[in-house]
Amino acid sequence: MRIIVNLDVMMAKRKISSGDLAKRIDITPANLSILKTGKAKAIRFSTLEKLCEVLDCQPGDILEFRKEED
């Protein structure tokens, strides 16, 4: 099982840069990069809420669950 992070897709749709998004949700560009690459082990609901607010989307637009193939 795996959680896929589609943050790049939403950022492209909303035409927002990493630097601008990081500023608007009040996290470091390095932490945003960790989220974008799917290397984060967890995400705070407050951060997810800010992402959804700024990107005008739902959590499911950013996070996707995929089963691993056997």
Buried (B, 14 or more C-beta within 10 A) or exposed (E): EEEEBBBEEBBEEEEBEBEEBBBBBEBEEEBBBBBBEEEBEEBEEEBBEBBBEBBEBEEEBBBEEEEEEE
